[in-house]
Amino acid sequence: MAADTAFWVEGFEHVAGRLVPTTRRTALGESNALQQAEALARRLPGAAAFALVTGEDGSEAQTILGAFGDVPDDVMDGLAGG
């Protein structure tokens, strides 16, 4: 069994002074996720594209592919490598 990768996009909005995820969409691949996040950030305060790789042993590794507009600090920290 090979590793499996899932891609998605999350949009963020300001609620009670905080950025919270409000919209989640699946994506077909890395470039599609980045394109969707960029487009979503034109309508919302911010958006980010993510990938989740599940290894053959069941391990998981989440990666932040890109962020556009206003996103929570923890997303930006993950994008910068921690």
Buried (B, 14 or more C-beta within 10 A) or exposed (E): EEEEEBBBBBBBBEEEEEBEBBEEBEBEEBEBBBBBBBEBBEEBBBBBBBBEEBEEEEEEEEBBBBBBBBBBEEBBEBBEEE
